[in-house]
Amino acid sequence: MTLSAGDRIGWAGDRVGSLSGVRVLDLSRILAGPYLTMLLGDLGADVIKVERAGGDDTRAWGPPFAQGEATYFWSANRNKRSVVLDLHDSGDAAFAAELAASADIVVENFRPGVAERMGLGYQHVSAINPRVIYCSISAFGDSESARDLAGYDLLVQAVGGLMSITGTADGGPVKVGVALVDVLAALHAAVGVLAALRHREATGVGQRVDVTMLQTLLASLANQATAYLGTGDSPGRMGNQHPSIAPYQTLSACDGQIALACGNDRQFGNLCAALGIAELSDDPRFVTNSERVSHRRDLIPLLEAVTATLPADELLSRMREAGVPAGPVNSIGEAFALAEQLGLEPKRIVVDGERSIPQVSSPLRLSATPVRYDLPPPPLPGQCAVQRGQGK
């Protein structure tokens, strides 16, 4: 359902799912916040998305466009209803505060201080709604030194170190091919919000959940970040190679490349046997993983002297028979085809009237409260002449 001008904004009471009965006010935009609220909507929460005149920025982020709409917006906004409000207008901001007063969860990703100036900050909302779970997602936090820093995913990838380990050693730094930090921040925020809901069930008291994209990225660097903390040395770019495992990378075939992941010495032995070079696994340089990592420059050319003479399909067949983890380097289309072949149902078509919108399926599989695909990403409603006193 889309809320058009003049409609009363009630909360949907007929949704089912793990979060059935939970009300979410979505004051966020672009990707991290909207992706979080979409996850909550998938689980049955009733989500009201507040947009400015002209809509969420991502409504104009294209190409690609489909059915006259930006597919970027589609990626993070299903299972929501939308209303247009000017939060710099005192009346519209007051109405948004009324909605916040009856919400279980409020999500915002304004720049630090903006929500407070509009009367929608945590202190104001929690004063009128002590049970609220108020989630703030920011790029760098709300300290004075962070207030003027722009929070786009590309910039966080750059300043947060991800680009420094992405790409080849002889090339420049490269961003990941998707706004990964936004998505990771949304996932971390979802964990925090659900934990806060559980705490509220036990105590009756809400709380604030703060997630920054920079801290999310540092935590998500996982072994690479811990390597720095343990040694004081910043990891560098290694292309498709792994800093601690070998061979764990792409290898050349005569007609392309395959991905190979030898996680232990047994798998390496099986690999060598499958390639007809079993003696390589007894070479002192390659007997253990640590030795293989140390002598990677010697090892990879020896492997590719064989793999580069064989078609990718034959290589993958040999790897499967030998129990060596390997796979093709697929396009996104090929990846969807593989998921369908495996019975994973990777896409859904969500229908609302004349609109039929393709969506990537949620990876969650819940046996008792399955993920819902009730509402497609909403079209932009007209400027809303809202009525007061709703949502209670």
Secondary structure, 3 states (H helix, E strand, C coil): CCCCCCCCCCCCCCCCCCCCCCEEEECCCCCHHHHHHHHHHHCCCEEEEEECCCCCHHHHCCCCEECCEEHHHHCCCCCCEEEECCCCCHHHHHHHHHHHHCCCEEEECCCCCHHHHCCCCHHHHHHHCCCCEEEEEECCCCCHHHCCCCCCHHHHHHHCCCHHHCCCCCCCCCCCCCCHHHHHHHHHHHHHHHHHHHHHHHHCCCEEEEEEHHHHHHHHCHHHHHHHHHHCCCCCCCCCCCCCCCCEEEEEECCEEEEEECCCHHHHHHHHHHCCCHHHHHCCCCCCHHHHHHCHHHHHHHHHHHHCCCCHHHHHHHHHHHCCCEEECCCHHHHHHHHHHCCCCCEEEEEECCEEEEEECCCCCCCCCCCCCCCCCCCCCCECCCCCCCCC
